[in-house]
Amino acid sequence: MKNIFHMDFMENKDLMILVYVILGILLFATLLFYIVGKLKPQAKLGELKARTKSWWVMATLVLGATLINTTACYIAIALLSFVAFRELYSVLGFRESDRRAIFWAYVAIPIQYYLAYIKWYGAYIIFIPIVMFLFLQLRLVLKGNTTGIIKSMASLQWMLMLTVFGISHMAYLLSLPNLPNYDAGGRGLLLFLVFLTEINDVMQFTWGKLLGKHKIIPKVSPNKTWEGFIGGVISTTIIGYFLGFLTPLSVVQVVCVSFVLSCAGFFGDIVMSSVKRDIGIKDMGASIPGHGGVLDRIDSLAYTAPVFFHLVYYLAYPSVC
């Protein structure tokens, strides 16, 4: 049983602080919406309540997989990539002749995560950007259908880079070696990344609702405002400073990294908004009540995960990796 459930995180003060923070925020939000609903029945809280329920489920799964069983966390993140890839595939309109190449793209998902699991960084970092890039183009060409092949080549590789390569950096955080005087380890880094990315979305949404007047790119995302973006960046940077104990970074480094993460999260969000606007859909799916599809929730992570990984890798691990 000990090989399946690793409860050592309960002895790690840093990890437990974040667990209490996340559960405290969710409990506060749940009670707040319940009280407001009782006092003001006319208030339109249906979407917020649905989102809160979804966050309870998502937080439980993320915390459980990350803290209790690291191997399960690799599998859970791989499944996120699989579902996100499938959601994109279902809306991008691939040709019938692309199916064989799509199959091999699916095969690449477990291979990419296995490379992260065994900590083979050299193979991990080139597998999708180079190996699959060269192989998939050839597989499409061998089918003999050149009509629309450029769109298929570009779309397929972009899907892999976004939903698999980008997201898989979350898994490789767990494979980073332990450092002296740093107890949180890869689990702390992963939780820092996920929490800060999601709180950045919340803060930008909140500040936008409260103060938003000046739109940034109305043709792409009409609800994004400069007030929401700046308020979210400042809030996220401050929160990142207080959660710096989850990382091996210095105070200056964690502030800078938090700032960059907040910007990267915004970029990931608007990139996916532009894709959905081009296709003419509101959500990538309906698998998460109140949130749309899986990709609608991890679009920011597809950008923040590789940015955060390589910043931490460069700043804290150059001598050991």
C-alpha positions in Angstrom: 0.0 0.0 0.0 2.9 2.4 0.7 4.1 1.9 -2.8 0.8 3.2 -4.1 0.0 6.0 -1.7 2.8 8.3 -0.6 1.6 10.3 2.3 4.9 12.0 3.0 3.6 15.2 1.8 1.7 15.6 5.1 5.0 16.1 6.8 6.1 18.7 4.3 5.1 22.1 5.7 5.4 24.0 2.4 3.2 21.6 0.4 0.6 21.6 3.2 0.4 25.4 3.3 -0.6 25.4 -0.4 -3.1 22.7 0.1 -4.8 24.7 2.9 -4.7 27.9 0.8 -6.4 26.2 -2.2 -9.0 24.5 -0.1 -9.6 27.7 1.9 -10.2 29.7 -1.3 -12.6 27.1 -2.6 -14.5 26.9 0.7 -14.7 30.7 0.9 -16.1 30.9 -2.7 -18.6 28.2 -2.0 -19.9 29.8 1.2 -19.9 33.3 -0.4 -22.0 32.2 -3.4 -24.4 30.3 -1.1 -24.9 33.3 1.2 -25.3 35.7 -1.7 -27.8 33.4 -3.3 -29.9 33.3 -0.2 -29.7 37.1 0.4 -30.2 37.9 -3.3 -32.2 35.1 -5.1 -32.3 37.3 -8.2 -28.5 37.3 -8.5 -27.3 35.4 -11.6 -24.9 33.0 -9.9 -25.5 29.9 -11.9 -22.3 30.0 -14.0 -20.2 31.0 -10.9 -21.6 28.1 -8.9 -21.0 25.7 -11.8 -17.4 26.9 -12.1 -16.9 26.5 -8.3 -18.1 22.9 -8.4 -15.8 22.2 -11.3 -12.9 23.7 -9.4 -13.6 21.4 -6.4 -13.4 18.4 -8.7 -10.3 19.7 -10.5 -8.5 20.7 -7.4 -9.2 17.3 -5.7 -7.8 15.5 -8.7 -4.7 17.7 -9.1 -3.8 17.7 -5.5 -4.5 13.9 -5.1 -2.5 12.9 -8.2 0.4 15.3 -7.4 0.7 14.7 -3.7 -0.4 11.1 -3.1 1.1 9.3 -6.1 3.6 10.8 -8.5 3.2 8.1 -11.1 -0.5 8.8 -11.2 0.2 12.4 -11.8 2.2 11.6 -14.9 -0.7 9.6 -16.2 -3.2 12.3 -15.3 -1.3 15.0 -17.2 -0.9 12.7 -20.2 -4.7 12.2 -20.2 -5.1 15.9 -20.2 -2.9 16.1 -23.3 -4.8 13.3 -24.9 -8.2 14.9 -24.4 -7.0 18.4 -25.4 -5.4 17.0 -28.6 -8.7 15.2 -29.3 -10.7 18.3 -28.8 -8.6 20.3 -31.3 -8.6 17.4 -33.8 -12.4 17.3 -33.7 -12.8 21.0 -34.6 -10.0 21.7 -37.0 -11.4 19.8 -40.0 -8.7 17.4 -41.0 -8.9 15.4 -44.3 -9.9 11.7 -44.5 -6.4 11.0 -45.8 -4.9 12.5 -42.6 -6.1 9.7 -40.3 -2.9 7.6 -40.4 -0.8 10.6 -39.4 -3.3 11.5 -36.7 -2.9 7.9 -35.3 0.9 8.3 -35.1 0.3 11.7 -33.4 -1.7 9.9 -30.7 1.1 7.4 -30.3 3.5 10.2 -29.7 1.6 11.2 -26.5 2.6 8.2 -24.3 6.1 8.2 -25.7 6.6 11.9 -24.8 5.4 11.3 -21.3 7.4 8.1 -20.9 10.5 10.1 -21.8 9.6 12.6 -19.1 9.0 9.8 -16.6 12.4 8.2 -17.2 14.0 11.6 -17.1 15.7 11.3 -20.5 15.8 15.0 -21.1 17.9 14.9 -24.3 15.3 12.7 -26.1 12.3 14.4 -24.4 13.2 17.9 -25.6 13.6 16.9 -29.3 11.0 14.1 -29.8 8.1 16.3 -30.8 9.8 19.4 -32.2 12.1 17.4 -34.4 11.4 13.7 -34.6 7.6 13.9 -34.9 7.9 17.1 -37.0 9.9 15.2 -39.6 8.0 12.0 -39.4 4.5 13.3 -39.6 5.1 15.4 -42.6 6.5 12.3 -44.4 3.5 10.2 -43.3 1.1 12.8 -44.8 3.1 12.9 -48.1 3.2 9.2 -48.5 -0.6 9.1 -48.5 -0.4 10.8 -51.9 -3.1 13.5 -51.4 -1.5 16.9 -51.8 -4.7 18.9 -51.8 -4.8 20.9 -48.5 -1.6 19.2 -47.3 0.0 22.4 -46.1 -2.9 23.1 -43.7 -2.8 19.5 -42.4 1.0 19.7 -41.8 0.8 23.0 -40.0 -2.3 22.1 -37.9 -1.1 18.7 -36.9 2.3 19.8 -35.7 0.8 22.9 -34.0 -1.6 20.6 -32.1 1.2 18.4 -30.9 3.3 21.4 -29.8 0.5 23.0 -27.9 -1.4 20.1 -26.3 1.4 17.6 -25.9 4.9 19.2 -25.9 3.8 22.3 -24.0 1.7 20.5 -21.4 4.2 17.7 -20.9 6.6 20.2 -19.3 4.3 19.9 -16.3 5.2 16.3 -16.0 8.9 16.9 -16.4 8.8 19.2 -13.4 8.2 16.1 -11.4 11.3 14.5 -12.8 13.7 17.3 -11.9 16.2 16.1 -9.3 16.1 17.2 -5.7 18.1 20.1 -4.6 19.8 20.7 -1.2 17.6 22.7 1.3 14.6 22.5 -1.0 12.0 20.2 0.4 9.0 20.8 -1.9 10.8 19.3 -5.0 9.0 18.8 -8.3 5.6 18.5 -6.6 6.0 22.0 -5.2 7.1 23.4 -8.6 4.1 21.7 -10.3 1.6 23.1 -7.7 3.2 26.5 -7.9 2.8 26.5 -11.7 -0.8 25.3 -11.8 -2.0 27.4 -8.9 -0.4 30.6 -10.2 -1.6 30.0 -13.8 -5.2 29.5 -12.6 -5.2 32.3 -10.1 -3.9 34.6 -12.9 -7.0 33.7 -15.0 -9.2 34.4 -12.0 -7.5 37.7 -11.2 -7.6 39.0 -14.7 -11.2 38.0 -15.0 -12.0 39.7 -11.6 -10.2 43.0 -12.3 -11.7 43.1 -15.8 -15.2 42.8 -14.3 -14.5 45.4 -11.7 -12.5 48.0 -13.6 -12.4 47.0 -17.2 -13.0 49.7 -19.7 -10.2 49.8 -22.3 -10.2 46.7 -24.5 -6.9 45.2 -25.6 -7.9 43.2 -28.7 -11.7 43.4 -29.1 -11.7 41.5 -32.4 -10.1 38.5 -30.7 -11.4 38.6 -27.1 -13.9 41.4 -26.4 -13.8 40.8 -22.7 -10.0 41.3 -22.3 -9.2 44.8 -21.0 -6.0 46.6 -20.0 -7.3 47.0 -16.5 -8.0 43.3 -16.2 -4.6 42.4 -17.7 -2.6 44.8 -15.5 -4.5 44.0 -12.4 -4.1 40.3 -13.0 -0.3 40.7 -13.6 0.2 42.7 -10.4 -2.0 40.4 -8.3 -0.3 37.3 -9.7 3.2 38.6 -9.2 2.4 39.5 -5.5 0.8 36.0 -4.9 3.8 34.4 -6.6 6.1 36.3 -4.2 4.3 34.8 -1.2 4.3 31.3 -2.7 8.0 31.5 -3.5 8.7 28.9 -0.7 7.5 26.3 -3.2 10.4 27.0 -5.5 14.2 27.0 -5.2 14.3 30.5 -6.6 15.5 33.7 -4.9 13.1 36.5 -4.1 14.0 38.5 -7.2 13.9 35.4 -9.4 10.4 34.3 -8.1 9.0 37.8 -8.6 10.3 38.0 -12.2 9.1 34.4 -12.9 5.7 35.2 -11.5 5.5 38.3 -13.7 6.5 36.4 -16.8 4.0 33.6 -16.0 1.1 36.0 -15.7 1.9 37.4 -19.1 2.4 34.0 -20.7 -1.0 32.8 -19.3 -2.6 35.8 -20.9 -0.9 35.0 -24.2 -2.1 31.4 -24.1 -5.6 32.5 -23.4 -5.9 34.9 -26.3 -4.2 32.6 -28.8 -6.9 30.0 -28.1 -9.6 32.6 -28.2 -8.4 33.6 -31.7 -8.6 29.9 -32.8 -12.1 29.5 -31.5 -13.2 32.8 -33.1 -11.7 31.6 -36.4 -13.6 28.3 -36.2 -16.8 30.0 -34.9 -17.2 28.2 -31.6 -17.5 29.3 -28.0 -15.9 26.3 -26.2 -13.7 23.4 -27.3 -16.1 21.0 -25.6 -18.4 20.5 -22.7 -16.5 17.9 -20.6 -16.1 20.3 -17.6 -19.4 21.9 -16.4 -19.1 25.7 -16.3 -15.7 25.6 -18.0 -16.3 24.2 -21.4 -13.7 21.6 -22.6 -10.4 20.6 -21.1 -8.5 22.7 -23.5 -10.5 25.8 -22.4 -9.0 25.3 -19.0 -5.5 24.4 -19.8 -4.9 26.8 -22.8 -2.9 29.1 -20.4 -0.9 26.1 -19.0 0.1 25.2 -22.6 2.1 28.5 -22.5 3.0 28.8 -18.9 4.3 25.3 -18.4 7.2 25.4 -20.9 8.0 29.0 -19.9 8.1 28.1 -16.2 10.0 24.9 -16.7 12.8 26.4 -18.8 13.2 29.4 -16.5 13.5 27.2 -13.4 15.7 24.8 -15.3 18.0 27.6 -16.3 18.0 29.5 -13.0 18.1 26.7 -10.4 19.2 23.4 -12.1 22.1 24.3 -14.5 24.7 22.5 -12.5 22.7 19.3 -11.9 20.9 18.7 -15.2 
